[in-house]
Amino acid sequence: MNKTNLFKAITACVMAFVMVIVIVPFANNVHAIDTSKEAEKALEDKIDTLQNEQAELKKKLEASKTNEAEQEKQKEYLDSLVLSTQNEIDATKQLIEEYTLKIEQKTQEIADLEQEIEDKYEIMVERLRFTYEEGNASYIEMVLESESFTDFLMTVERVGSMLDFDRTLMHELQASLESLEVERAALEETKKAQEETKNALVVKEEDLQGQIDETLAYIEKLQADQDALIADYEKAKAAEEQANNDIAALLAQRAKEQAEAEARAKAEAEANKNNNNNSSGSSGNSNYTPKYGGKLIWPVPGYSRISSYFGPRTLWGRYDYHLGIDIPAPSGTPIRAAADGEVLVSTYHYSYGYYCLIDHGSGYATLYAHNRRLLVSAGDVVKQGQQISEMGTTGSSSGNHLHFEVRINGKVQNPLNYVGP
């Protein structure tokens, strides 16, 4: 092949690569970022469940206002409705935080992608400037300057790689631009969802305040109606006495089981000692057996006032024996475990409202009543100072306060003999 024909062949080869770059459409291989919505879906499902729960409670509440047999449950329904609404508000706030985090992440991803596009664009501009200034002849000259056939083949391959690089760079730039649009759309969608959720939160918080106002109005109505108040008091007192007996029996049974477990463990240890059995196997009860040690701490840090003391008192014009002390504080104030222990009871009671009972071992137990919400369940092991509930006015209560009891071997004691603010 003479030099003229070789020149024509090389020119055709180079121009073919150039045509591929200029004419072939950009590849549409954009891969949108997979933004998982599992967390949002779980919170949205929880909010839907709570809304359905509130709808049912509202139906029961309306029925209780007209059905005499159901009227005594009005306060319970009101307490449950407030709790459910508060739980929905908490879930909504958590969803808003989830959106906020995703917006921050998406904003950073967009900024990174924009910088990547800028960098690629600068490279592309340089490549286009080189092509414009040098022309296709520059590639041809690189080939014609080959000193041997082997050098020629290597140069042709290098030229092809350079042209492939230009084509790939343009494809990547196009893909990055399309990805940027996808990310911007996703960001706007998340911002819109967050704004809608914030608006829903405002409405729900207004709904909660309305429910709280209704609860307080119900309490005021009872206070205004002396006969109904006394009847409610008598019923609450009877329920409290029954609960007191049940709690005493529960703690007595608990103490008996712990004593039996300790006796078994002691007997097994003695038997192992006599048999020179030094194995590390389990001995006795696997249940948690808390051991009381040290001083009980005040359950409502920062609030030392006592509105009602332990012992005899006059309540609504009648003699009453108060089983604990009342510590008033704003609704939602954290209530903390007085000592390490195991939660024996965590439930709603007609008189105590939402309450929990904690066994601290060695015959010690504490009770926390009238909570707005309980944060522990029966069987949970808690640490001293751990938040177990939120201040409220559920059950037979005329204002936000904690009814706090100390029991030793099942019997109520004056809490101030064991704990102080």
LUMFI-689091 format. One record per atom (N, C-alpha, C): y, z, x; residue in three letters. Coordinates in steps of 0.05 Angstrom, whole numbers, plus 5000, padded with zeros to 4 digits. Atoms other than C-alpha are relative to their C-alpha. Example, Ala and Ser with C-alpha at 12.3 -4.5 7.8 and 13.67 -1.06 7.14 Angstrom:
<sites>
497650005018ALA
491051565246ALA
502450005018ALA
497649994984SER
497951435273SER
502250144985SER
</sites>
This chain:
<sites>
497650005017MET
500050005000MET
502550005018MET
497650014983ASN
506749795030ASN
502150214990ASN
498149795005LYS
512850235031LYS
501449974973LYS
498650055025THR
516149894971THR
498350104976THR
501849925022ASN
510049994926ASN
499750315000ASN
500249714999LEU
509350714951LEU
502450134987LEU
497549895011PHE
516650844933PHE
499949994969PHE
500150045029LYS
515450564862LYS
498050204988LYS
502049825010ALA
509250994853ALA
501050294998ALA
498949734999ILE
512651624875ILE
502250044979ILE
497849995020THR
518751464831THR
498950044972THR
501349985027ALA
514151374770ALA
498950284996ALA
501149745001CYS
510752034786CYS
502150214994CYS
497949815004VAL
517152424792VAL
501349984973VAL
498750045026MET
520252114730MET
498350104978MET
501849895020ALA
514052304691ALA
500450304996ALA
499549715002PHE
515153034708PHE
502650064987PHE
497449965012VAL
522452974690VAL
499949964970VAL
500250065028MET
520852664623MET
498650234985MET
501449785013VAL
515953234608VAL
502050234994VAL
498149785003ILE
521553744619ILE
502149944979ILE
497850075018VAL
526853364580VAL
499149954971VAL
500850095027ILE
522853094521ILE
498150194986ILE
502049845013VAL
517053564508VAL
501350244986VAL
498749785015PRO
519154074453PRO
499350275013PRO
500649734990PHE
519654804472PHE
497750124985PHE
502349885012ALA
513355184460ALA
500850244982ALA
499449785019ASN
513655644399ASN
497950215002ASN
502149804995ASN
509556204428ASN
501150285000ASN
498749745001VAL
513956794410VAL
498050204988VAL
501849795010HIS
509957434401HIS
501750244992HIS
498349785010ALA
513757924357ALA
498850275008ALA
500949744992ILE
513358644380ILE
498750144976ILE
501549875021ASP
508259024338ASP
501150284996ASP
498849745006THR
512559594310THR
498450144978THR
501749865019SER
507560064278SER
501650164980SER
498649855021LYS
509660374212LYS
498250224988LYS
501949805010GLU
503860874206GLU
501450264995GLU
498649745003ALA
508461474217ALA
501750004976ALA
498350025023GLU
513461234166GLU
498450004974GLU
501750025024LYS
507861074116LYS
498950274993LYS
501149735006ALA
504861774123ALA
502250174987ALA
497849845011LEU
511662094110LEU
500849904972LEU
499350115026GLU
513161624052GLU
497950084979GLU
502149915018ASP
506361794021ASP
500350294993ASP
499649715005LYS
507862534029LYS
502350044981LYS
497649985017ILE
514662453996ILE
499249924971ILE
501050095026ASP
511362063938ASP
498450224986ASP
501749795011THR
506162613929THR
501750244990THR
498249785008LEU
511563153927LEU
501649934976LEU
498450085024GLN
515662763877GLN
498350004975GLN
501949985022ASN
509562703832ASN
499550294992ASN
500449725004GLU
508363443840GLU
502450124985GLU
497649895013GLN
515563593820GLN
500249904971GLN
500050105027ALA
514963143759ALA
498250164982ALA
501849835016GLU
508963543735GLU
501150284995GLU
498849735003LEU
512464203748LEU
502350004980LEU
497850025019LYS
518563973709LYS
498949984971LYS
501350015026LYS
513963803650LYS
499150274991LYS
501049735006LYS
510764493653LYS
502450184994LYS
497649835004LEU
517664813659LEU
501249964973LEU
498950065026GLU
520264453598GLU
498250114978GLU
501949905020ALA
513964643559ALA
500250304998ALA
499949705000SER
514665373580SER
502550104985SER
497549915013LYS
521665403549LYS
499650014970LYS
500450015029THR
518965243479THR
497450134992THR
502649875006ASN
511965543484ASN
500150295008ASN
499749724995GLU
512166293478GLU
497950105020GLU
502249914982ALA
505466373513ALA
500549925029ALA
499550114973GLU
508165983573GLU
502550115012GLU
497449924991GLN
514966313578GLN
499950185025GLN
500249824977GLU
512566843627GLU
499649855026GLU
500650164976LYS
510866273676LYS
502549855009LYS
497650154992GLN
517965993678GLN
500850055028GLN
499149934973LYS
519766363741LYS
498149885021LYS
501950124981GLU
513366143775GLU
500449705003GLU
499550294998TYR
514665423757TYR
502549935015TYR
497450044986LEU
521865473781LEU
499650045030LEU
500549944972ASP
519565783847ASP
498449775013ASP
501750224989SER
514265233856SER
501649755002SER
498450245000LEU
519264693839LEU
501950005023LEU
498249984977VAL
524264943890VAL
498549965026VAL
501650044975LEU
518864983943LEU
499249715004LEU
500850284997SER
516364283929SER
502449825008SER
497650164993THR
523464003931THR
500850055029THR
499349944973GLN
524864363996GLN
498149865020GLN
501950144983ASN
518464074026ASN
500649705001ASN
499350295000GLU
520663374004GLU
502549955017GLU
497650034984ILE
527463484036ILE
499350015030ILE
500949984972ASP
524063694101ASP
498649745009ASP
501450254993ALA
519563084100ALA
502049775002ALA
498050214999THR
525562634086THR
501650025025THR
498549964975LYS
529462934144LYS
498349915024LYS
501850094979GLN
523362814188GLN
499849705001GLN
500150295001LEU
523062094165LEU
502649885012LEU
497450104988ILE
530462004182ILE
500050035030ILE
500249974971GLU
529162284251GLU
498249795012GLU
501850214991GLU
523361794258GLU
501549735002GLU
498450255000TYR
528161224240TYR
502050015023TYR
498049984979THR
533361484289THR
498849945027THR
501450044975LEU
528361494346LEU
499349705003LEU
500850294999LYS
525960784329LYS
502549835004LYS
497650154996ILE
533160534325ILE
500950025029ILE
499349974972GLU
534560824394GLU
498249835018GLU
501950154984GLN
528260514422GLN
500549704997GLN
499650295005LYS
529559834389LYS
502649915013LYS
497450074988THR
536859834413THR
499649965030THR
500550034971GLN
534459944485GLN
498349755006GLN
501750244996GLU
529159404478GLU
501749744998GLU
498250235003ILE
534458914453ILE
501849975024ILE
498350014976ALA
539059094511ALA
498549895024ALA
501750104978ASP
533358974560ASP
499549704997ASP
500650285005LEU
531658314527LEU
502549835005LEU
497550154996GLU
538958084528GLU
500549975030GLU
499650024971GLN
539358244603GLN
498049805012GLN
502050184990GLU
532857864614GLU
500849714994GLU
499150265007ILE
535657264577ILE
502349915017ILE
497750064983GLU
542057304617GLU
499149915028GLU
501050074973ASP
538157304682ASP
498749735001ASP
501450265001LYS
533856714661LYS
502149774997LYS
497950205004TYR
540056344638TYR
501449925026TYR
498750054975GLU
543356424705GLU
498349835019GLU
501950164983ILE
537156144740ILE
500049724990ILE
500150275012MET
536955564691MET
502649845007MET
497550144993VAL
544355404704VAL
499949905028VAL
500250084972GLU
543055394779GLU
498249765003GLU
501950224998ARG
537154934769ARG
501249744989ARG
498850245012LEU
541054454724LEU
502249905019LEU
497950094981ARG
546954454774ARG
498749855023ARG
501350134978PHE
542054274830PHE
499149724992PHE
501050265010THR
538953714788THR
502349804997THR
497750185004TYR
545753444770TYR
501249905026TYR
498750074975GLU
548553464840GLU
498249835018GLU
501850144982GLU
542453214876GLU
498649764987GLU
501350225014GLY
539352774823GLY
497050005006GLY
502850024996ASN
532052574819ASN
499349905028ASN
500650114973ALA
532752234887ALA
499450215020ALA
500649794981SER
532552904921SER
497050065001SER
502949965000TYR
525352994898TYR
498649785015TYR
501250244988ILE
523752284921ILE
500350025031ILE
499649974972GLU
526852404989GLU
498150205013GLU
501849794989MET
522653034998MET
497249885005MET
502750124997VAL
516352614987VAL
500149795023VAL
499950214980LEU
518652025031LEU
500250105028LEU
499749884973GLU
520152485089GLU
497450125010GLU
502549904991SER
512852675093SER
499249865026SER
500850104974GLU
510152595163GLU
497149905001GLU
502850095001SER
502952475143SER
499150004971SER
501050015028PHE
498652345082PHE
499550284989PHE
500549735008THR
496653075080THR
502650144992THR
497449895005ASP
503853275084ASP
501149884974ASP
499150135025PHE
505252765029PHE
498850134975PHE
501349885023LEU
500153064982LEU
501150284994LEU
499049725003MET
502753774995MET
502949994988MET
497250025010THR
509953534982THR
500049934971THR
500250085028VAL
507953194917VAL
499350244983VAL
500849765015GLU
504553834895GLU
502350204997GLU
497849815000ARG
510654244914ARG
502149904980ARG
498150115020VAL
515153774874VAL
499150054972VAL
501149955026GLY
510553834815GLY
500350294991GLY
499849715006SER
510654594820SER
502950074992SER
497249955006MET
518254584821MET
500749904972MET
499450115026LEU
518454144759LEU
498650174978LEU
501449825018ASP
513254594725ASP
501550264996ASP
498449755001PHE
517555194742PHE
502449964981PHE
497850065018ASP
523554864708ASP
499250004971ASP
500950025028ARG
519554714646ARG
499250284989ARG
500849735009THR
516455414643THR
502450184995THR
497649845003LEU
523255734653LEU
501449944974LEU
498750085025MET
526155344594MET
498450114976MET
501749905022HIS
520155534550HIS
500450304997HIS
499749715001GLU
520956274569GLU
502750074989GLU
497349945010LEU
528356254555LEU
500149964970LEU
500050055029GLN
527155954486GLN
498450224986GLN
501649795012ALA
521656464472ALA
501550274999ALA
498549764998SER
526157034494SER
502250014978SER
497950025020LEU
531756794448LEU
498850054972LEU
501349965026GLU
526956764389GLU
499250294996GLU
500849725001SER
524257454406SER
502450184994SER
497649855004LEU
531357714408LEU
500850004970LEU
499450015028GLU
532557474337GLU
498150174983GLU
502049835014VAL
526157814314VAL
500750295003VAL
499449724994GLU
528158474347GLU
502550084985GLU
497549935015ARG
535158444317ARG
499550034970ARG
500649985028ALA
532358324248ALA
498550264994ALA
501549755003ALA
527458914257ALA
501950245001ALA
498149784998LEU
533259354279LEU
501650034975LEU
498449995024GLU
537459174219GLU
498350114976GLU
501849905021GLU
531459304173GLU
499750315002GLU
500349724996THR
530459994204THR
502550154993THR
497549875007LYS
537860164198LYS
500450014970LYS
499750015029LYS
537759954125LYS
498250214987LYS
501849805011ALA
531660384111ALA
501050285005ALA
498949744994GLN
534860974146GLN
502350074982GLN
497749955017GLU
541260904106GLU
499150064971GLU
501049955027GLU
537360874040GLU
498750274999GLU
501249734999THR
533461494061THR
502150225001THR
497849804999LYS
539861864078LYS
501350044972LYS
498949995027ASN
542661694009ASN
498250154982ASN
501949865016ALA
536261933977ALA
500050305006ALA
499949724992LEU
536762584017LEU
502350154987LEU
497749885012VAL
543762723990VAL
499450064971VAL
500749955028VAL
541162643919VAL
498050224997VAL
502149795001LYS
535163083932LYS
501150275006LYS
498849744994GLU
539363633963GLU
501750104976GLU
498649925024GLU
543763623901GLU
498050094978GLU
502149925019ASP
537363663859ASP
499050285007ASP
501049744991LEU
535064263900LEU
502050224992LEU
498049805008GLN
541664623889GLN
500050054970GLN
500249975029GLY
541064493815GLY
497650184992GLY
502449845006GLN
534064793815GLN
500550305007GLN
499449734991ILE
536565403854ILE
501950134979ILE
498249905020ASP
542265483804ASP
498550074974ASP
501649955024GLU
537265443747GLU
498450265003GLU
501649754994THR
532965983780THR
501850244998THR
498249775001LEU
538966443788LEU
500950054972LEU
499249975028ALA
541166303717ALA
497850144984ALA
502349875014TYR
534166503693TYR
500050305006TYR
500049714993ILE
534667153732ILE
502350144986ILE
497749885013GLU
541567293704GLU
499550034970GLU
500749985028LYS
538967153634LYS
498250254995LYS
501749765003LEU
533567673644LEU
501550265003LEU
498449764996GLN
538568173670GLN
501750054976GLN
498349975023ALA
542968053610ALA
498450104976ALA
501749925023ASP
537168153562ASP
498450245009ASP
501349764990GLN
535268873574GLN
497150034991GLN
502749975010ASP
529168863530ASP
498149825015ASP
501750194985ALA
526468243563ALA
499750095029ALA
500049914972LEU
528268533631LEU
497950235003LEU
501949774999ILE
524369183617ILE
497249904997ILE
502750115004ALA
518468793591ALA
499049855025ALA
500750144975ASP
518568353652ASP
499450195022ASP
500449804979TYR
519168963696TYR
497250144996TYR
502649875005GLU
513169303662GLU
497749815008GLU
502250194993LYS
508968673671LYS
499949975031LYS
499950034971ALA
511268593743ALA
498950255014ALA
500949754988LYS
509869323758LYS
496950024997LYS
502949995004ALA
502869273728ALA
498649805019ALA
501250204982ALA
501568643769ALA
500250105029ALA
499749894973GLU
504268993831GLU
497950225006GLU
502049794997GLU
499669593820GLU
497249885004GLU
502650134997GLN
493769133811GLN
499749885027GLN
500050114973ALA
495668763874ALA
499650215021ALA
500249784980ASN
496469423911ASN
497150095002ASN
502849914999ASN
489369633891ASN
498349795013ASN
501650214988ASP
486568953910ASP
500449995030ASP
499450004972ILE
490068973977ILE
498750235015ILE
501249764988ALA
487669683991ALA
497049965003ALA
502950054999ALA
480469473974ALA
499449795021ALA
500550214979LEU
481068854018LEU
500250115028LEU
499649884974LEU
483669254077LEU
497750195007LEU
502249814995ALA
478269784068ALA
497549845007ALA
502350174994GLN
472869244067GLN
500349885028GLN
499450124974ARG
476168924128ARG
499450205022ARG
500449784980ALA
476169594166ALA
497050065003ALA
502949954999LYS
468869704147LYS
498649795016LYS
501350224985GLU
466869014173GLU
500650025030GLU
499349984971GLN
470669124238GLN
498550235013GLN
501549774989ALA
467469804248ALA
497149935004ALA
502850084998GLU
460569514235GLU
499749815024GLU
500150204978ALA
462068934283ALA
500250145027ALA
499749854975GLU
464369424337GLU
497550165006GLU
502549854996ALA
458169854326ALA
497849825010ALA
502150194991ARG
453669254333ARG
500449915028ARG
499450094973ALA
457269024395ALA
499350225020ALA
500649774982LYS
456669724425LYS
497050045004LYS
502949974998ALA
449269764408ALA
498849785017ALA
501050234984GLU
447969074437GLU
500650045030GLU
499249964972ALA
451769254500ALA
498250225013ALA
501749794989GLU
447769894508GLU
497149905004GLU
502850114997ALA
441169524496ALA
499949815025ALA
499950184976ASN
443168994548ASN
500150165026ASN
499849844976LYS
444869544597LYS
497350125006LYS
502649874995ASN
438169894587ASN
498049795009ASN
502050214992ASN
434469234595ASN
500949855025ASN
499050134976ASN
438569054657ASN
500549704995ASN
499550275006ASN
440468424621ASN
502949935005ASN
497350064992ASN
446668154655ASN
500949724992ASN
499350275009SER
446867484618SER
502750014986SER
497350015012SER
453567244592SER
499949904972SER
500250105028GLY
451167084521GLY
501950154982GLY
498249885020SER
455267244459SER
498850254989SER
501049755011SER
454867934430SER
501650074975SER
498749905025GLY
456468094357GLY
501749794986GLY
498350165018ASN
461867834311ASN
501749805015ASN
498450214987SER
465167174330SER
502749984987SER
497450015013ASN
470967304282ASN
502150145016ASN
497849884985TYR
477767474308TYR
500450294991TYR
499649725007THR
478668234311THR
502550105015THR
497549924987PRO
485968394326PRO
500150295006PRO
499749724992LYS
487469044362LYS
503050065001LYS
497249925001TYR
494069374346TYR
500850145026TYR
499149874976GLY
497969574407GLY
503049975003GLY
497250024998GLY
505169744419GLY
501550044974GLY
498349945023LYS
510969804370LYS
500349744983LYS
499350225018LEU
511969374309LEU
502949915004LEU
497250094998ILE
518168934312ILE
501149954973ILE
498650055025TRP
523368834258TRP
499549724991TRP
500950275009PRO
521168244215PRO
502349804994PRO
497750185006VAL
528167964201VAL
502250055022VAL
498049964979PRO
531967944268PRO
502849914992PRO
497250075006GLY
539467954260GLY
501050114973GLY
499249895026TYR
539368284191TYR
498750284998TYR
500949734999SER
538869044192SER
500450164974SER
499449855024ARG
541469244123ARG
497550034982ARG
502249945019ILE
536469564075ILE
501250044973ILE
498949985027SER
537969464002SER
498450194982SER
501749815015SER
532269903976SER
498050125019SER
501749864982TYR
528470434014TYR
497250064989TYR
502749935008PHE
521270654012PHE
500050264983PHE
500349755015GLY
519171173960GLY
501349994972GLY
499049985027PRO
521871413892PRO
502849884997PRO
497450125006ARG
527771043861ARG
500249954970ARG
499650075028THR
530770863794THR
500649704999THR
499850295002LEU
529970123776LEU
500349924971LEU
499550085028TRP
533069843713TRP
499850234980TRP
499949765018GLY
533870543685GLY
497350144999GLY
502749885002ARG
526570733698ARG
499150095028ARG
501149904975TYR
522771123751TYR
498349795012TYR
501750194985ASP
519570693804ASP
499450115027ASP
500749924973TYR
515970813869TYR
499849755017TYR
499850244984HIS
517870293920HIS
497950025023HIS
502250004980LEU
511870103965LEU
500949915028LEU
499150094973GLY
516169834022GLY
503050035002GLY
497150014998ILE
523269684042ILE
500949714995ILE
498950265006ASP
527769104020ASP
502249945021ASP
498050094980ILE
531668714074ILE
501349754990ILE
498750255010PRO
536768224045PRO
501049825022PRO
499050204981ALA
538767584081ALA
500249744985ALA
499750265014PRO
540766864063PRO
497349864996PRO
502450155005SER
535566404033SER
499349825024SER
500950164977GLY
531366064087GLY
500050145026GLY
500049854974THR
532466604140THR
497150035010THR
502749974989PRO
526366624187PRO
499050294998PRO
501449745001ILE
521467194176ILE
497849995020ILE
501850014977ARG
517167384235ARG
497950224998ARG
502249805000ALA
510467744245ALA
500850245016ALA
499349754986ALA
511468474264ALA
498250065024ALA
501949964977ALA
505368444311ALA
497949784999ALA
502250194999ASP
499468024332ASP
498150074977ASP
501949945021GLY
494367954277GLY
498849754987GLY
501350225015GLU
490267534228GLU
501050014972GLU
499150025028VAL
492967294161VAL
497650024981VAL
502149965019LEU
488567564106LEU
500649874973LEU
499150115026VAL
492567324045VAL
502549845004VAL
497650165000SER
497666774037SER
500049844974SER
500250115027THR
498966603964THR
502450074983THR
497949935019TYR
503366663903TYR
499050214981TYR
500749785018HIS
503367293860HIS
502350044980HIS
498049975021TYR
506967433794TYR
502350185008TYR
497949814992SER
510668033823SER
501049955028SER
499250044973TYR
510567903898TYR
501149735006TYR
499250284994GLY
512167163892GLY
498249895022GLY
501550104977TYR
509966783955TYR
499950235020TYR
500249784981TYR
507267334000TYR
497649965018TYR
502350014982CYS
502567424059CYS
499550285011CYS
500949744990LEU
498568014086LEU
498749945027LEU
501050044972ILE
497068074161ILE
498550255009ILE
501649784989ASP
491568514190ASP
500450005030ASP
499449984971HIS
493468774259HIS
497750165014HIS
502149854988GLY
486969154271GLY
500650295002GLY
499749714997SER
485769894281SER
501250134975SER
499049895025GLY
487470004208GLY
502849924992GLY
497350085005TYR
494469704213TYR
500249734985TYR
499550255014ALA
496969174164ALA
502949994991ALA
497250045010THR
503768894142THR
500049794978THR
499850185023LEU
505868534079LEU
502849904998LEU
497350135001TYR
511668044069TYR
500149854973TYR
500050115028ALA
513667863997ALA
502749874993ALA
497750145012HIS
518567443956HIS
501049775017HIS
499250224982ASN
518666884008ASN
500649744984ASN
499550265011ARG
521566203992ARG
497749815006ARG
502250184991ARG
516065874032ARG
498350155020ARG
501849894980LEU
509966094071LEU
499349795021LEU
500550194978LEU
508665774139LEU
497350055013LEU
502649934990VAL
501766084151VAL
498050004977VAL
502150005020SER
495066064115SER
498050215007SER
502149804995ALA
489366554106ALA
498249915022ALA
501750074978GLY
485266574169GLY
501549935025GLY
498450064976ASP
490966394216ASP
500350255017ASP
499549784981VAL
491766814279VAL
502949975009VAL
497150014993VAL
499166974292VAL
500750185023VAL
499049844978LYS
503067254350LYS
502450164991LYS
497649845006GLN
508367804347GLN
502549835004GLN
497550154998GLY
515067484333GLY
499849714990GLY
500450275010GLN
512066834306GLN
501149984972GLN
499050035028GLN
515566564244GLN
497749944981GLN
502250035019ILE
510966634185ILE
500949914972ILE
499050085026SER
515566484126SER
503049975000SER
497150035003GLU
522566364100GLU
500950194977GLU
498849815019MET
526966864062MET
500449864973MET
499750115027GLY
527066753986GLY
500350214979GLY
499849815022THR
527267073918THR
497949934979THR
502150085018THR
520666863887THR
498650254988THR
501349775013GLY
516567303840GLY
502050174985GLY
498349815014SER
519667923809SER
502250095020SER
497849964981SER
526167893849SER
502649924988SER
497350065011SER
533567893832SER
501949905022SER
498350104978GLY
536167623899GLY
498449965025GLY
501450064976ASN
534267363967ASN
499650255017ASN
500649774983HIS
530767914006HIS
497049995008HIS
502749964992LEU
524368094043LEU
499050274991LEU
501349745006HIS
519968634013HIS
497950035021HIS
501749964976PHE
516468914075PHE
498450264997PHE
501749765002GLU
510569394073GLU
498450045026GLU
501849924979VAL
506669764126VAL
497750164988VAL
502349865011ARG
499669984109ARG
498250095023ARG
501949904980ILE
494970424150ILE
497550094985ILE
502549955014ASN
487770444128ASN
500349954971ASN
499750085028GLY
489870104064GLY
502250134985GLY
498049845014LYS
495170614044LYS
502849935010LYS
497250064992VAL
502670454042VAL
501250235014VAL
498549804984GLN
507070814092GLN
502949925000GLN
497250074997ASN
514470854102ASN
500449825025ASN
499850184977PRO
515870244146PRO
501850105022PRO
498149914980LEU
521670594180LEU
498850215019LEU
501349824981ASN
516771084212ASN
498649845022ASN
501450174981TYR
513870484250TYR
501749785012TYR
498450224991VAL
519369984258VAL
503050054992VAL
497149975006GLY
526969964261GLY
501549755009GLY
498450244993PRO
532369424265PRO
501150025028PRO
</sites>
